Amino acid sequence: MMLIGMGLFRAGFLTGKLSLRTYGIIALLGYGIGVPLGIVMVRETMRSGFDVLTAYKWLYLPFDPQRLCIALANAALLLILIKVGAFLWLTKRLAAVGQTALSNYIGTSILCCLFFNGYGFGFFGRLQTLATDAGGPRGLVRESHPQSHLAKILPLRSS
């Protein structure tokens, strides 16, 4: 999906360079193929009584083409609404949020690489998580780690 998105960006689809007619055709084709395919996938799986092999054949195999069709249709519809000016009040606010999200992603990636990789502090696999210290689901992890400092504070949960 990422490579398809990169190709769509380069072709001008995601930047709004195509005509409204082109986006409309893509939306109609995407929904026209994706929605009926999704209905058939669910109907055939339910008809089989959720048999494992039938579910695999009808849910998993056609899932990616169906997802791609619906994703393209959703993107085309959103770009149509943006191009006609339906979201002018929202696009400027969302642009700032998008820039912040990118900055957070890059900053988190750099910090985690430096903190956990060997060329940084090398803490990968050497730290316990809060779930381990707190006991995890139903205290299973806590029972296997009785030396935890929270074992003295948190009582065991009964199941």
FINUMAR-946307 format. One line per field, with one value per residue (C-alpha): residue number from 1; residue in three letters; x, y negated, z. Coordinates in pm, whole numbers. Layout:
resi: (NUM;...)
resn: (ALA;...)
east: (X;...)
north: (Y;...)
up: (Z;...)
end
This chain:
resi: (1;2;3;4;5;6;7;8;9;10;11;12;13;14;15;16;17;18;19;20;21;22;23;24;25;26;27;28;29;30;31;32;33;34;35;36;37;38;39;40;41;42;43;44;45;46;47;48;49;50;51;52;53;54;55;56;57;58;59;60;61;62;63;64;65;66;67;68;69;70;71;72;73;74;75;76;77;78;79;80;81;82;83;84;85;86;87;88;89;90;91;92;93;94;95;96;97;98;99;100;101;102;103;104;105;106;107;108;109;110;111;112;113;114;115;116;117;118;119;120;121;122;123;124;125;126;127;128;129;130;131;132;133;134;135;136;137;138;139;140;141;142;143;144;145;146;147;148;149;150;151;152;153;154;155;156;157;158;159)
resn: (MET;MET;LEU;ILE;GLY;MET;GLY;LEU;PHE;ARG;ALA;GLY;PHE;LEU;THR;GLY;LYS;LEU;SER;LEU;ARG;THR;TYR;GLY;ILE;ILE;ALA;LEU;LEU;GLY;TYR;GLY;ILE;GLY;VAL;PRO;LEU;GLY;ILE;VAL;MET;VAL;ARG;GLU;THR;MET;ARG;SER;GLY;PHE;ASP;VAL;LEU;THR;ALA;TYR;LYS;TRP;LEU;TYR;LEU;PRO;PHE;ASP;PRO;GLN;ARG;LEU;CYS;ILE;ALA;LEU;ALA;ASN;ALA;ALA;LEU;LEU;LEU;ILE;LEU;ILE;LYS;VAL;GLY;ALA;PHE;LEU;TRP;LEU;THR;LYS;ARG;LEU;ALA;ALA;VAL;GLY;GLN;THR;ALA;LEU;SER;ASN;TYR;ILE;GLY;THR;SER;ILE;LEU;CYS;CYS;LEU;PHE;PHE;ASN;GLY;TYR;GLY;PHE;GLY;PHE;PHE;GLY;ARG;LEU;GLN;THR;LEU;ALA;THR;ASP;ALA;GLY;GLY;PRO;ARG;GLY;LEU;VAL;ARG;GLU;SER;HIS;PRO;GLN;SER;HIS;LEU;ALA;LYS;ILE;LEU;PRO;LEU;ARG;SER;SER)
east: (0;286;437;97;59;400;302;-27;156;401;118;-54;-351;-285;-181;-510;-365;-621;-959;-1282;-1409;-1111;-1159;-1530;-1461;-1207;-1455;-1736;-1512;-1363;-1697;-1853;-1596;-1510;-1855;-2007;-1688;-1708;-2073;-1992;-1700;-1918;-2220;-2019;-1840;-2168;-2331;-2058;-2117;-1776;-1589;-1215;-1124;-1420;-1344;-986;-1101;-1365;-1224;-846;-767;-980;-920;-630;-794;-1116;-927;-739;-1061;-1230;-918;-888;-1258;-1237;-930;-1093;-1410;-1211;-1007;-1327;-1462;-1136;-1114;-1467;-1385;-1609;-1343;-1172;-1231;-1077;-785;-571;-617;-539;-227;-69;-168;-16;312;317;247;537;768;657;714;1064;1156;1027;1211;1540;1507;1408;1692;1943;1797;1739;1991;2346;2500;2310;2247;2154;1858;1662;1542;1697;1405;1087;758;495;269;535;582;210;125;-16;-355;-494;-161;-7;309;328;323;615;811;766;1078;890;881;507;446;456;200;-48;-254;-305;-624;-842;-987)
north: (0;-237;-189;-243;-563;-682;-614;-798;-1094;-1105;-1079;-1379;-1190;-1272;-1631;-1728;-1785;-1569;-1693;-1660;-1427;-1192;-1186;-1117;-825;-680;-716;-549;-265;-216;-199;-10;268;254;244;535;736;674;780;1101;1171;1145;1322;1625;1654;1638;1883;2140;2113;1946;2254;2186;2272;2082;1782;1788;1807;1534;1301;1311;1366;1082;850;649;572;478;259;88;10;-138;-335;-488;-573;-733;-935;-1045;-1152;-1346;-1517;-1611;-1772;-1958;-2077;-2221;-2408;-2216;-2207;-2547;-2616;-2284;-2240;-2518;-2379;-2024;-2135;-2249;-1923;-1722;-1909;-1846;-1475;-1447;-1626;-1395;-1088;-1196;-1296;-970;-766;-943;-916;-549;-462;-635;-492;-129;-47;67;-249;-445;-337;21;64;295;600;477;281;413;269;126;421;661;463;416;779;783;938;1115;1105;1381;1188;1058;1414;1509;1206;1201;984;692;385;359;711;569;300;463;757;1059;1058;1363;1505)
up: (0;73;-272;-431;-228;-344;-704;-660;-510;-798;-1051;-892;-752;-387;-455;-618;-966;-1146;-1267;-1073;-1344;-1298;-921;-971;-1204;-958;-671;-867;-985;-639;-463;-754;-722;-350;-192;-389;-340;34;40;-147;87;396;243;127;460;652;410;486;859;902;780;808;449;307;527;403;42;71;336;317;-49;-193;105;-38;-377;-197;50;-232;-420;-113;-15;-362;-362;-17;-117;-443;-262;-2;-275;-458;-142;-85;-447;-443;-121;118;390;365;733;828;589;739;1088;975;787;1114;1284;998;1026;1401;1349;1105;1349;1630;1411;1312;1667;1815;1553;1622;2001;1994;1757;1981;2301;2197;1921;1980;1838;2101;2457;2357;2592;2358;2553;2877;3025;3181;3071;3302;3216;3341;3661;3720;3670;3320;3251;3558;3735;3520;3451;3806;3943;3722;3842;4221;4262;4105;4326;4265;4397;4749;4665;4424;4548;4321;4120;4150;3828)
end
